Amino acid sequence: MADDKDVLRDVWFGRIPTCFTLNQDEVTEREAEPYYLLLPRVSYLTLVTDKVKKHFHKVMRAEDVEEMWFEYEGTPLKWHYPIGVLFDLHASNTVLPWSIIVHFKNFPDRDLLHCPSNSVIEAHFMSSIKEADALKHKSQVVNDMQKKDHKQLWMGLQNDKFDQFWAMNRKLMEYSTEDGGFRYIPFRIYQTTSDRPFIQKLFRPVSADGSMHTLGDLLKEMDPTALPNEGGQKRYQVVIHGIEPLLETPLQWLSEHLSHPDNFLHICIIPTPTD
Amino acid sequence: MSSWRNHVRTSLHQRDKVEKVPYAGVFTCLSQLEERYEIRKQILDDLLCKSLGRSGVDKGKDPRLLQLQLRESEHMQEKLSQTVSDLTTVLYLKEAELQYRQARVSLYRQEALTLARRSNSQRATLSELQHTIECQSKELADLQAEVRGLKKALAQARREKEELLQRWMDEKRVEADRLNKYNDTQERWQRLAKQLKKQLRIEIGKEYVVTNTWSGQTEMLPTAIHWINSTTEIRRVHSEREHVSTVTQV
């Protein structure tokens, strides 16, 4: 774990340059300038866009302002997915900065969850952590933590404090050497081609014969179409944090090092660009 | 280091080279400028409000500029205080982490000691087992030698048994021949005895007829009958004695 701390840092400090533009249909008092921001890959849209909201509020009348939401090329962006996942899923292989449209009207209730305050994001974040720990340690670690420890995890994410977050999160990443890994790997597989939001099933990091399961093993079981076909032709990219790990990478290591702060390993399967 | 691990590291660096590094400087600079602009704007607004209330005072200095500088320094001080606070928190966290690491090191040291102890005991057991194996190997070699000796003795005994059997068979053949010869002799003797008896009876008959010519009766003399009987008895005893001596020889 200690040897790979630089990987944890690289994952935490991943950034996406973004240009926020106000939707043309919004009523403004004067023309709204776009707003540029480096978004942390591991955070949530509504958690890091206070400045964006303030910026566009300046040019709008108070009565025209409703709940803010974001859209990319016609797709409403789900704030409860990590930013990096949204980018990899919808906008990877496109020109940077990432161009997001900001809306203050016509909230798409069917597609998005409401997010009136940061406490909603906190509740969602803590619920994900608890779910992940239920899979990894039967909730033993998260239940042994105190309220202030939970707060430290949340504050670490909210204030982008790597050390503060990992001082607590490392407990969630521990496992006994006898087990050789977590009980189950908390993962979610997102596909652009599927109607279902994501795939999430029980999958152990160690096989029955004692060998470590790899990313390839997981995909073989969950979504075999994501793997290159017999001719070696790669139709899909398997992306985690904007990179394509090798299929022989052990799943346990990936879960420990490439999981998001919510402790889930978010895997995006996107079609390989043709050009 | 594993290739997959290297691949992840390299890919993350590559990703940051494309997504983060070219934009970080510009975006940070822009953010700082915006922040500064906002502060200045706010301060100027405040000052404008104040200066409207007391116009014409302090004409020799530029109070607005001084106020601006003061507010800016105050803002900077706030930011610096925040940085100090952040660094203190980091220091506290690092200390906590150090303690955690030390605790882990102590735990691992304990584990290493236990393992070393277990390893020593297992080494001793192994040595004992090796000694036992050596002793048993020697014992096995001795037993194998003994088995070889016994097998040799058994083969010898079998050979001797064969020889004795052969000898016994030969002896039996000789005895059979002797018995056959005796039987032949006996038969011949019987035949001769018969002839002799017959002859004797004829002779006696003639003599009796001659003797009783006087008395008118023909009868055998008692001396002749006794002689025939005694000769037959002698012959039987002689035969039995010969048979006993043959058996004794075998």
Interface residues (C-beta under 8 A of the other chain):
Chain A: D4 D6 V7 D10 V11 F13 G14 R15 I16 P17 Y36 L37 L38 L96 P97 K161 D163 Q164 A167 H241 G242 I243 E244 P245 L246 E248 T249 P250 W253 H257 L258
Chain B: S3 W4 R5 H7 V8 R9 S11 L12 H13 Q14 R15 D16 V18 E19 K20 Y23 A24 F27 T28 L30 S31 D86 T89 V90 L93 K94 A96 E97
